[in-house]
Amino acid sequence: MYNFKATGASRLDHPGMLPSRPAQKTSDLLPGDAAARLTEASQGLPIGARAGVWTLVDQGVFTASNFLFQMLLARWLAPQDYGAFTVALAIFLLLGAGQVALFGEPLLVYGARKYYQCLPAYLGALFYWHRSFAALGGGVVLCIGAGLKVTGYDHLGTTVLMLGLCTPAFLFLWLLRSSYYLYPQQLSVAARGGVLYLILIVGGASVLCHYNWLSAVSGLGVMAIASLGAGAWLWMRLPVVGGVRQPGDFLGEVWTQHRQYGRWSLATYVFTWIPENVYYLLLSWHGLEASAALRAALNFLVPISRVGAALCPLLIAALARLPDERKHRTMRRLSGVFTMGALLYGGCLLLFFSPLLSWLYNRQYTADDTVAWLLGGLALCLGSVTVPSAMLRALARPECVFWAQAISAAVTLTLGVGLTVAWGVKGAIMGFCLSAITATLAMEILYRQVRRPDAL
């Protein structure tokens, strides 16, 4: 028991394809009413109540899948094994931040606007460049794993080596899911793909546990198989059409657009990754069990953080469409709703954290009331930051979000690191709280500076 008080060929296989007659009209290039749908999408994704509902369902299913998988691993694996899995996942999420910045986020912007008339060619170019990105990312992770084994971290090194092999599968599913957001009426297909992913990942882990084969390495393998299975299912249903190869200048144009868009976005995502993941890496040098204990505690905050992440795009679209004179009042009302929800969630954590921790993780982890209070405060911060972040983006001020996350990352790398060195897992949770408070206050201050006077 670990105590918190201790330390074949596919349709885009030939990289995307231009229509054989570039001068065709949009209605000739896209299947059925896709042109009309993409014209709607260019107004801002997702569009309409139906698309909004399926967006939440899709996000919710995939979030629930990974959350349940994490909880099962924490219950079934020994702390050292779960710690190795946690550190490997933190490494992958840094690579995932790069993918979202360079591929996922620009795709929603350019795919719904600039390239909606030749969407199959655009997606083909994107998957062409993504193959290189995924292969390079997997290679870098393999090198990290080899370095860990050479320096004596054999168990962690083996896990990271497996992560390197699985990385292309994970990234492929991420990009494929993002592609479906260009087709609002196909989001139900993406949600069904999420259900398939849930069945594969939970079923696979259960089978391995039954035969005593479950480990950090095999857990990553289950994730890869689930990603490939769900990805193949989604790929076969992606509404794209065939054509001829793209010319080199089109491939270069797409990559240049994404690279230019992603420069600031990449820095923002990296600064976001630091306060969310650096503590796992730091604690691992003192024992993988400490990283496992921190992850086991923070798993309880996944629901509130993922709800905020899922609602943020909807909030951005809604706030951006409001008249200026209503923006501020609406933001304050929404902030009150989110804060009250976070207070309620934090209160439930205070009451039920210790018994839930013991029951869910089969008594492998324990914690005192201090950890419960810290998690309750962190839940409040996570709930409070969603609306200011969405408002700044709705006001077309993403640089403000960047600076808020940069300040938060600086707090993590100074005070957060010091607290972790001094108090271990508790110190890391304190660092999380300080970083979240810093980000929330910074966004509030920056919002006050950019808010127009007539928005009161």
C-alpha positions, 0 to 999 in steps of 0.5 A: 500500500502506498501512502501519500505521506511517503514519497492494405491501401486506403483512400488517403494512403497516397497522401491525399488527393486533388480532384482531377479537375481543379476548376470544378465547383464545390458541389462537384468536389464534395459528396451530397450536401457537404458543400452546404454543411461546410459553408455552415461550418465556416461560420464556426464549429460546431453548428446547431444544437444537433452538432453541439450535442454530438460534439459533447457526446463524442468528447464525453465518450472518449474522455470516459474511456480514458478516465475509466482505463486510468482508474482500472490501471490504478486499481489493477497495477502495482504502484511502480507499474502504474507510475511507469505508465503515468510518466510515459503518458506525460511524455506522450502528451507533450508530443500530443500538444505539438500535434494539436498545435500543428495539425488539430487546431489549424485543421478546424480553422483552414478546413472549415474556411480556406480549403472547404472547396477542396477538402479531400485534397486538404485532408490528404495533404494533412495526413501526408505530413502527419505520417512524417510527424508521427514517425518522427515523434515515435522515433524521438520517444524511442530514443528517450526510452533507449536513453533511460534503459542505458542510464539504469531506469530499466522498467521506465525505459521499457515502458517508454520504448513501448510508447514509442512504438504505439505513438503513431497509432495514438496520434492517428486517432487524434487527427482522424477524430479532428477531421470529423469536426469538418463534417458536423452531420457526421459527428454521430459517426465519430461518437460511435467510434468512441463507443468502439474505442471504449469497448476495445480499451476496457475489454482488452484491459479486462482480458489481460487482467484476467490472465495476469498479463496486464502491465504498463507495457501491455496497457499501452499495447491495449491503447494502441490496438483500441486506437487502431481499431477505432481509427480503422472504423472511422477511416472507412466512414470518413466522407472524402472522395478520390482524385489524383495526387496533389502537386508538391506546391499544394503540399508545401502550401498546406504545411506552411499555413499550419506551421505559421498558425501553430507557432504561437499555438505550440508555445501555448500548449507547451506552457499548458503541458508544463503545470499539468505534467512536469510533476510526474516527471519530477517525482519519478526520479524519487520513485515511480510509486510517487508518480503513481500516487499523484496520478491516482489522486488527480484522476478525481479531477479528470471529470471537471477538467474534461467537462471544461475542455469539452465546453470551451469550444462551444463557449467560444462560439457562443461568446463570439456571436454575442453583441459587445454590450452583452459579452461581459454580463454573459461572461460573469453569469457563466463564470458564476455557474461554472464556479458554483459547479466547481464548488459543489464538485470540490465539496463532494471531494472533501466528503468522499475522497478518502473512502473513494480512494481506498475503494476504487484503488483496492487500498493501494493508496491512502491520503489524509484530509490535507490532500482532500482540501487541496484537491477541492481547491484545485477543482475550484480553480479548474472550474473558474478558469474555463470561462475567462479562457473562452472569453479571451479566445472569443475576443480574438486575443489568444496571446493573452491566453499564451501569457497567462499559461506562460506565467503559470508555467513559470510558477510551476518551474520555480515554486512548484518544483520547490514544493515538490522537492520539499513535500513530495506528492503533497507538495506537487498538489500544492504546486498544481493549486498555485499554478491554477490560481496563477493562470486564473488570476492572470486571465482575469487581469488580462481580460480586464485590460482588453475589455472594451468600455462599452462591454460593461 
